[in-house]
Amino acid sequence: MLSNQYTIQEVKQIINAECDLINDDIISVLLTDSRRISTASEGLFFALSGRRNGHEFIAEAYAAGVRNFVVKQGPEIKLTDANCLIVVDVLAALQALAQHHRNRFNLEVIGITGSNGKTIVKEWLYQLLMADKNIVRNPKSYNSQIGVPLSVWQINDRNNLGIFEAGISLPGEMDKLEAIIKPSIGVLTHLGPAHDEGFANTREKVLEKLKLFKNCKLLIHNYDQLVDYKKDIAALNCFTWSKNFKQADLYVFSETVIKKNYYLRAKFKEKEIECLIPFLDQASIENAIVCWATLLALGYSAVEADKRLEHLNAVSMRLELKTGINDCSIIDDSYNSDIQSLEIALNFLNQQNQHQKKTLVLSDIFQSGLQEDVLYKQVAELIKSKKIDKFIGVGEALVKHQEYFDVSEKFFYTDTTELLNHLLNLNFKGETILIKGSRSFEFEKVSRALVQKTHETVMEINLNALLNNLNYYKSKLKPGVKVMAMVKAFSYGSGTFELANMLQYNKVDYLAVAYTDEGVSLRQAGINLPVMVLNAEQSAFDKLTEYKLEPVIYSFGLFDDFIKYVQQTDVANYPVHLKIDTGMHRLGFEPFDVEVLCDLLEDNKYIRIQSIFSHLAASEAAEHDDFTGKQISRFEKAAKKIEKCLGYKVIKHLSNTSGITRWPSAQFDMVRLGIGLYGIDSAVSATDTALQPITSLKTSISQVKKIVAGDTIGYGRNGVMAKGGRIATVRIGYADGYLRAFGNGVGKMMVNGVVVPTIGNISMDMCMIDVSTVEVKEGDEVIVFNDQHRIEELATQIGTIPYEILTNISQRVKRVYFYE
């Protein structure tokens, strides 16, 4: 039996479960998500409870072929031919199994924690040490109470070094992770304010982090950060670094920028040593110093450490979804390749419904810890389970093992150059293409060849932040309350199917659009969730019914028109939604219309009411709370009358984004989540980190000019530099959605960390900024808005709201979606 295979009987004993076993199956894969099932025959599904109860998805995992489950103690779940291991705590069982697996191996383990930089330091240490060691590590940033056990489960007999990061957010969490990781060497990265809200004070948080190192023989850390915690360090030995304390083991006393590199000089063992780092930002520099100190602490010579650090590569921990040539979608993950991150990327590929055809471009996988034949059989089985339609393998190992791959279309090339030479012959069209490669294969060249060439101004959309915001609002809901996500107006400028795929995958209950054509686009992109159309037009009734979209009926005229249409088309019980005007006075039946409406609804066989709803006019504003209370009362009264006349229950919904947070009494059966999904809620403080902005708008400098005193800038000569200075022309204008109102110093952008004003009028395709106070050059990135220079600030600058800014971003601005 392989080193990460257990019989279900062994698992039962390890986790102290109750169960009369039906089959003594082999377990090799731990599963926690019913949507991400691989190797179901050897999978063990843990029904974890978090924001969603994992027990609700057991049937889904069973349907996917899983026959072994760990469930919470309680009524036994009846599944034919399946083993259900009953435990008191499912998460504790997962951790116990991982801890047992870790204890079987006598390998050196580096444990990493801190507030920032954990994942980067882990990946850089992997780059720096992979030439000497067979390394197992967390995939991406799997550092949580669930992620760490899943990471440690990967350890096999061929590994001789583990590098695992651990993240915590609450007291009492680190002891559990330390027992699973069992590090012998500790690395502490930067300590900052992240997760402060989970602890009484900074000291409590730091002491919790230090628990990871309580059994370490060596701890590497910044001397300055732990100067007040010397008595709390349990590690046998410490290796310290500092920029201030000369007695530190590594005292960094000089920093200089040389071209695009950072040159560091330091004292180590009473000698001067040096190091060249290929990064300039301060976070990367600190992370690189941590790695420098680690190499020296592990016994590498100063010369060898410098040589390796000079060749560090940037770490890309995110998948990027881009628009490709020939109506393709490109998922760019072209900087690393291992079997764990491959599975993560394939799961993201399978979330995409916009194209039926799924394509994978994959390079050879290095440092897997497995023999080649075992590795590529696993890869081939994974690809088959994910139903890949076209497979393109690049590398000598994939060519050698190509017979393992059972894919209808498959192509193999020895290197990237050969692939690029044959790229046009592969006839990419109307497919979603995942590009997944080890860095040495330079798959970024493949990505550039397949991505549609567009405007250099880019709007980045963070799908992780979208999911975070969705979960934030779900946590505010009472049990059983459904979620309708508003994706009208191109999802507030952020995209269509790209966001809808994520929302569908994460099981929202409904989507809502403004017009029928928006709903049609979602259906054509493979979205099968119920879709409510807020402004259904008579001219589009045929498309509406063809694509099974559900109209909002808000007036007697629209009611009559739709009834006539469904009568003519012989449709019965077509789902519709009724809108009641409780005080917004935009659309909807007035409360005095309800009696007549009920008469029309009685015994009406042509439509079925799916929901009754209204819209709060000022749910975010405390000064209008009395009015909001009246709206709630009017809605309850109208809904009760309509439901009584119908004779059946319908979904009732009233709360918008701000209503969810401020009016829990108004949640009813469903809430409508709009701008809050995108990280903006006027009822939530901008300093509250629970919500994350999902969009960033970035452009770049096309030219820098020196301006003499008195010269004017731009159309109408409205920009004047009285004392002279420097301006930069940037690639964004009012045709991109950067409104003319931002001109002449009203608008602000951020370049190289400094906020600077516009100067002169905004042109159609470009505008100018005053960069007299900051060093810039052509090509430098310019932030129009992001999570630091927030969109709310832009809205304030021109006296509008964030909605208007977002929805004005032109379609010619390239959208890039990323998922970590």
N, C-alpha and C positions, 0 to 999 in steps of 0.2 A: 504494500500500500504506500502511496506517495506521502510526503511529509505533511501535506496540508489536507489529508483525507482522514475522516473519522467515520466509524459506523454510528448510526443513530443511537445504538445502545450505549456507546461510549459518550456521546453528547448528553444523553439522558443522565448519566451518572455525573458528568462534569458540572452540569448546571443544576443538579439536584431536582429534577423534574418528576412529575407524576404522569404516567401514561402506560397503557397496555399497548405495546408496540404491535402493529399489524405487519410491518415489513422492517427488516434490519438493513435499511438502505445505507449507501455510502454518501457522506456529506463532504463537499469540497468548496461550496460557494455559500456565502452568507448574504441574504437578501433582506432589504428593509423597505423596498419600494415596489409595489405591485406593477408599476408602469415600466420598471427596469429589470426585467427577468432575463437572465442568461443561464444556460446550463441548468434548466429547470429540474432535470432528473437528479442532479446532485445538489440542489439548492435547499437551504433551510431558511424559511421565511420567519422573521421576527415581527410580530404584530405590535410595534411600538406605539405608544400614545404620546402625542404632542398636541399641536393645533388640530390635527385630525387623529381619530382613533384608528390605529392600524388594523384592528379587528374588523372594521368595516370593509377592508380590502382583501380579506382572506379568500373570498369567493373568486375575486379577480385573479389572484395569484394561483389558485387552484385551477381555474380555467386555462391558465398559461402553462400548466403542467407540473406545478409544484405539488409535492406530496408529503412534505415535512414542515411542520409549523411549531413555533414557540408562542404560546398564548398565555394570557393572564389567568391566574387562578380564578375559577368560577365555574359556571355551567359549561360542561364539556361541549365543544363544537362538533357536531356530527358531520363528518366528511367520509364518504366511502373510500376505501383503500388509501387513507392518509393517516400519518402519525401526528397527533397533536400533543406536544409536550407542555404540560401545564405548570407554570411557575408563579411565584408571588409577584415578581418584578421582571418584566421582559427585558428592559434595558440592562438590569443587573445581570441577567442571564447571558446576554450578548457579551458584556464585559468579562464575565467569568470565563466564558469559552475562549475569548481572545487572550486572557491572562494565562490560562492553561497552555494555550498554544505557544505563547512567548516563552514560558518556562521550560519548554522542551529544547530550546536552542541556547547554546553557550556562545553567543556572538557579542562583540563589542557594540554598544549602542550609544549614539549621541542624542541626547534629549534637548530640545530647543523650546524656550518660551520667552515671552516678553510682550510688550504692547503692540509694537510695530516691527516689521521686518522678518518675522518668523519664517514665512514661506520663501522669501528671497534668499535668506541665509541658508535655509535647508537646500534649496536648489543650487546655490553657488557652491556649497560644500560638496554636494554631489558632483558638480562639474570638476572641482578641484581634486577630489579623491578617487574618482571613478577609474583612473588609470591603474590604481594600486589595489582597489577593493571591489568585491562584488556586493553592491549596495542595494538594500531595500529601503524604501522611504514612503512617506504619505503621498498618495496621488493628489496633485494640486494642493489645496489647503484643507484637506480632511483632518482637522485637528480638534474636533469637538468630542463630546462624550460618546457620540456614535461614530464619528469619523476615525478616531484613534483605534478602536477595536477593529474596524474594517481594514485599516492600514496595517496593523500588526499581524493580521490574519495572513498577509502575503508572505511572511517569512518562510523560507525553505532551506533545505540542507546546503545549498550552494552559496548562500549569503554569508559573508564574514564581517559585514558592518551594516548596522541599521542607523538611519537618521530620521528621527520622528519629531515633529513639532506638536506642541500641546497648547490649546487655547482654552481659557476659562472666562466665565462672566459672573460667577457667583461663588461665595465661600463654600468650602467643602467639596469642590469639584476636582482639585488637583490630586488629592490622595488616590482617587480612583484611576486617574490617567497614569500616575507614577507606577502604580502596581501593574499596569498593563505594559507600559513601555520599558520599565526597569532600566533606566539609563545608567551607564557607568561613567559617562562624560557629560557634563552640562554646559550649555551655551545660553547666556542671557542676552537677548537683543534689547533694543531701545525701550525704555519705560516711558510711557506717556499717559494721556488721560483716557485712552480707550477703555471702555467697560467700567469707568469710575462709578457709574450709577448703580452697579451691582454690589458695591462695598460701602461700608460705613466711612472709610477714609482711605487715603493712599497707602498708609502703613498696612492696613488689613489686606489690601490687594497685593502688595509686594510680598508679604509673608506667605500668602496663598501661592503665589508663583514659585517662591523658593522651595516649596514642598516637592517640586519635581526633582530637585537635586539632593534630597535628604540622604540618599545612599550612593551618591556619586563619589568617585575617587578624585575627580578633577572638575572644577567649575571655571569657565572662562567668562569674564564679565568686565564691564566698564567700572573702573575703581570709583569714579565720581558718583555713580548711581547707587552704589551699595555702601557708601562711607558711613551711613548711619545704621547699617544692618550687619556689621561685622559679627556680632554675637549671635545672629540668627542664621548664619551660614553653616550648614551641617556637612558640606562636602569636605573631604579629607584635605584637599589641596586646592588652591586658587591660582589662576593665571590672570593677571589684571592688565588692562590697557587704559590709557588716559591721555588727554591733551593738556592736562593741567598738573598732574601729580608726577613729579620726576622719578619717584621711587617705584612707579608702576613697572611691571615686567616689560611692557612695551610702551614707551613714552614717545608719543608722536609730537614732535616739536616744530615741524615745518610743513607747510602746505603750499603748493604752487600749481597754477594751471599751465600746462604745456600743450598748446594746440587743443585737441579735444580730449586730452587725458589729464588726470589729476596726479601730481607727483608728491609723494609723502616721504618724509625723512623721520627716522625714529631712533631711539636708543634701546638696544636689546642686549643684555648680558655685557654691559659696559662698552658696546661697540655701536657705531653708527651704521644703520642699515637703511635701505631705500625700497620704495615700492611704487609702481606705476599702475594706476587704475583707469580703465577706459570709460569712466563716467564722470560727470561734473556736478550732478545734483547732490545736495547734502545728505539725503536719505541713503542714496547708493553709496556715498563715501563712508558713512558710518557703518553700513552693513558690510562693506568691503573690509574695513578695519577689523570688524568682528571676525571675519573669515581669516584675515592675516594673522590675528592673534591665535586663532584656533590651529592654523597650520604650524605656527611656531611652538605652540603648547604640545602639539602631537609629535614634535621632534623633527620637523622638516627644516632644512637649512634656510637661512635668510635668502640666499640666492635662488634656491628652488621655489620658495614661496613667492618671490617677486616674479619669477618666470611664469608661474601658473596664474597668478592674479592678473597679470598683464593681458591674458587671453580670456578673461571672463566674458561671457555673453549675457546680454540682457535676458531677463526671464519674462516670457509672455505667459501669463496664467489664464488667459482668456481666449475663448473662441470668438471669432468675428464673423458675423453674417453680413454678406455684401451682395449687391446686385451684379450678376455675371453677364457674359455675352450670350447671345442667342436665347434669351428668356430663361437663363439659368440663375439659380441662387448658389452662392459660394460660401461655404463654411471654412474659414481659414484658421487652421491650427497647425501651422507649418513650422513650428519651432521646437517641438519635442515629441517623442514617440515612445510609449511603453504600453503594455497591455492594459494597465488600469486606466490610464488617461484615454486610451483608445476606446474603452467601453463607455466612458463618460461622453466622449465626442459622438459615438454612435447613437447613444441615447438622445443627445441633442439633435442629431440628424433625423431621428425618427419622430421627433416632435414636429418637424416641418411637414406640412400637408399641402403646400402650394404646388408641388410637382409630384406625380406618382412615382417617377423614376428616381431611385437613390443610387448615387455613385460614390465610391471611395477610392481616393488616391493615397496609397500607403507606402512608406519606405521601410527598409529593414529596421528591426528593433534591436537596439543594443542593450547590454547590461541587464538582461531580464532575470538572470539567475537560473534560467532553465536551459536544458540542452536544446539545440536548434530544432530537432524533429518534434520534441514535446511542445516547444513554444509555438511553432507555426501550425501544428495541429490545433492548438488552443485558439490561435488567431482565426484559423479557417472556420472552426466551429462557432466562434463568436460572430463572425461575419455572416455565416449562414443563418444563425438565430435571429439576426437583425434584418434579414431579408434584403440584403444588398443586391441590386440589379446589375450593376457594372462595377468590376473591380480592376484597378490598375496598380500593380505591384512594381516597386522600383527598388532595385538592389540585388546583389548577387545571391543572398540567402533566399529571398522570395522567388527568384528565378529557379533556384535549385529545388525549392519545395512547392512549385506551382501546382503539382498534381493533387495537393491537399485541398485546393479551393474549388468548391462546387458552386459556381456562379454562372449564370447564363451567358454573360459577357465578361471575359477576362483577358487582360493584356499584361505582359511583363517586360520590363526594360532593366538593363543592368545598371543604369545610372540616370541622373536627372537630365543630362544633355541628350541622351537618346530619347527620353520621353518628350522633351521640348521639340525635338526634330520631327516627332510623329504626332504632335498634339492636334494638328488640323485634321488628321486622318481619323481621330477618335469621335468626330461628329457629335460634340456636346450640343444638346438642344433640349430645352424644357425639362431640365433635371436639377436636382439638388446635389451639389458636389462637395463632399468633405475632403479637404486636403490635410493630411496628417503625416508629418515627417520629422525624422531626427534632424537636428540643426545642420549636420554636416552635408545633408542632401540639398540644402539651399532651395527648399520648396517655395520660398517667397517668390522665386522666378516663375514658378507655375501659377501661383496666385495672381501675380501681375498680368500674366498672359490671359487669364480667364476672367478677371474682374472687368466690368464695364468701365470704360474711361469716362470720368465725369469731372465736374467742378472741383477745385482744390478746397473749397469751403466744405466742411464736413459737420454733420450733426450726428453725434454719438449717442446711442441709446443703450443704457445699462439694464439688461434684462434681469440681472440679479437684484438690482434696486427695485425694479417693478415687482418682483416676487416678494421682496421684503415688505414693500408697502401694502401689497395684497394681504400678506399674513398679519401685518399690523392691524388692519381694519377687521380681518376675520377674528382676531383676538378680542375685539371690542363687542362682538356679536353674542347674543344669547343662543343657546343650543337650538339647532334646527333652522335658524334664519338663513335664507339664501342670499346669494350675491349676484347682482346684475352689474356687469362692467360696461361702462360707457366707452365705446370706441368710435364715436361719431367724429366727423371732421378730420379724417385720416388719423384717428386716435390722437386728437389734439396736436396734429402735426408730426406725430412720432412714428407713424407707419400703419399698415393695415394688417395683413396676415402675420407679419412678424410678431406683433404683440398678441394678436388673437390666438396664434398657435400656443404661445406661452400660457395664456389665460385658460385655454381649453385643456391643456395638459395638466394644469394645476386646479382643474375641476371647479371653475366658477359655474354658476347655474344658467346664466343668461348673458347675452351680449345685446347692446342697444346701439343703433345707428340712426342718423338723421334722415337719410333718404334711401329709397329702394336700391339704387345703383351701388351704394356702399355695401348693402347686404348681399347683393349679387356677387360683388367682388370677393366677399368672404366665402361664400359658397363655392365659387370657382377655385378658391385657394384651399379647398378641402376642409373648411370649418363646418362642423355639423351640430354645434350647439344651437339651442333655440335663439333666434335673433328677432328682437323687437324693433320695428321701424317707426320712428317718432313722427315723421311727416310723410305718410303714404299718400301718393298722388293718384288720381283716377287713371291717368294715362299710363301708369306703371303697374296697375293691378295684375296684368298678365304675368309680368316678370315676378311680381311679389308672390303669386301663388305657385308659379313654376318652380321657384327656388325655395318654397316652403318658409317664407318670411312671415312674420306676424305683425299686422298693422295696428297702430294706435288709432282708435276711433274717438274723436274729441268734439264732434258736432253732429247735429241731426242730418245735415246735408251729406256729410261724409258717410254717416251710417246708412242713409238711403242708397247712396251710390254703390257702396260695397255690397249691400244686400242684393241689389239688382244684378251686380256682376256675378256673385256666387250662384244666384238663381239661374242665370243664363248658362253658366258653366257646369251646372248640376253638381256643385260642391256642397257637402253637408258638414256641419260642426267645424267650420274653419276657425282656428284659434285667433282671437283678437284681444286687444287690451283697451280698457276704458279709462280715459283721463278726466278727472274732476278738477275744476278750477276752484280752489279753496281760498284764493286771495292773490295769486300771482298775476292773474288777469292777462294771460298770454294765450294759451289754448286750453280747452276743456269745457265740459258741461258745467253749468252753474248749479249750485245746490238746488235751486228752484226748478231745474230741469229734470231732477231725478225721478219724480213721479211719472212724468211722460215717458222717460227713458225706460222705466220698469215695465210700462204697458207694452212697449215695443219689444222688450226682451222676453216677455213671457211666451213660452211655447215656440220660441224662434229656433227652428231646426237648422238654419243655415250657418249660424256662427256659435261658437262656444267661447265664453269669456274666460281667458286665461288669468287675467289680473285686473285689478282696479287700482289706480294710483293717482297721486297728485304731486305737486312740486312745492317745496318750501321756498319762500321768497328771501328769507334773511336768517337762515338757521345758524349762521356763524356769529351773529351780532347780538350781544347781550341786551342792547337797548331796544331790540325788537322781540324780546322773548314773549311778551304778552301776545303779540300778533301771531307768533309761531304757535303758541298754545291754542289760539283760536283756530288756526289752520288744522291742527291735529284733531281738534274736536269736530270741526266741519267734516273732515275726511272720515272719521270714525262713523259719524251719523249717516253719511251718504253711502259708505261701503256696506254698512249693516242693512240698509234698505235694499240695496241692489242684490246683495247675497241672499236675502230672504226671498225676493221675488224669483231669483234664479232657481232656488231649491238645491243648490250645491255650493261647496266651498271653492273659493278662488284665492289666488295669491294677492295679498294686499301689500303695497309698498309706497312709502312716502319719503323716507330719509335720503338725502343726497350726501355728499362727502362730509360736510360739516355737521349735518344732522346725525351721522353715525357717532361722532365723538361727543357731541353736545346734548343729544336728545335720545338716550337709550330707550326711553319709553315709546319712541315713535318708530322702532324697528319693524314692527308688525311681522310679516312673513318673509320679507325680502328688503334689501337696501340697494340703492343705486350708487355705485362707486364710480366717480368721475375723475376730476382733477387730482384727487388724493392718490390715485394710482400712480400719478406722475410726480409725486413727491411734494405737492403743493396743497395746503389746507390752511385757510386763514384762521381756522379755529384751533390750530396747533402752532405753538411758538416756533419761529424759524430756528431757534437755538436747540429745539428738541431733536435729538439725533435719531429718534424712532422712525421718522420719515426721511427718505433719501431722494433727492432730485434724480430723475433717471436720464435727463438729457444734458448734453454739453454741445455748444455751438462753437466751432473752432475754424479759424482761417489762418492766413499767413501773410507775411510782408513781401510785397513784390518789389519795392524800391524804397531806399532811404535817401532823403535830400537835406542839404543844409540850406536854410532860408535866412537871408539877410534882413536886418531890421526894416520894418515898413512894408515888406513884400506881402502880397495877398495869395490866398490859396483857394482853389476851387471855383465852381460856377458862381457868377454874381459877385465875385471878389469878396465874399462874406467872411472868409477866414483871414485874419490879420495877425502877424507876429510882430508886435510893437518892438520887441527887443531882439528879434531874430531867434534862431534855434534850429532844431531838426524835426522833420516830419517823416512819417512812414506811410506809404500807400498800401492799403490792405485789400484783399480780394473779396470784398463783400459790399453790396449796395442795396438800394431799395427793391431791385428786382429779385433779390435773394430773401427779402423780408426784413432787412434792416432799415426801418422806416426813416423817411426824411426828417421826422421830428427829432431824431437822435443827433442831428448835425449841430455844428457851431458850439461844441463843448457841452451840449446837453447829455449826450451819450458818453459812456466810459467803457473802455476795454482793458484787458489785463495782458501785459506782455512781459515775459521774464519775471513774473511775480509782482510787477508794479502796475497799478491802475492809472491809466492815462486818458485824457479827454480826446474826443473828436475835435477836428478843426476844419472849418469850411462846411459847405453843404454836402450832403450825402449824394453821391452820383448813382446811376443805375446799377453799375457793376462793381464799384469800388468806393472807398472813402479814405480820408486821411486822419491820422492821429498824431498828436503832439508827443514826440518821444525825446524831448530835450532833456528830460531828467533820468533817462534809462539808456543803457547800452544795448543797441539792437543791430541786427544785420539782416540782409535779404534772406528770406526763407524761414526766419524765426516764426514760431507759432504764436498766434494771437487768440486769446480767449474772449469770446463775445459774452458767453455766460457758461457757468459750470456750478459745481457744488460749493465753491468758494466765492466766486463772483456771481451771485445768484440772480436768477431771472426776476425775482421779486424786486431787486434793485433796479433792473432795467425798466420794469413797469412803472416804478415810482418816478424814474427820470423823465418819463414822458406823460405821466398822469393817466395811466391805463392799468389794466390787469394782466396777469401772466397768461391767461387764456389767449388774449389778442396777440401777444408776442409769439407764442407757440404756433398758433394756427396760421400765422403770416409767413412762417418759414417756407420758402419756395420749394416746389418739387424738384427744381434743378439742383438744389443742395443735396449732396450725396449723404445718404443715411447709412451708418454702420452700426450694427447691433452686436453687442458683445455679451458673452456669458462666461462666467468664471467657474 
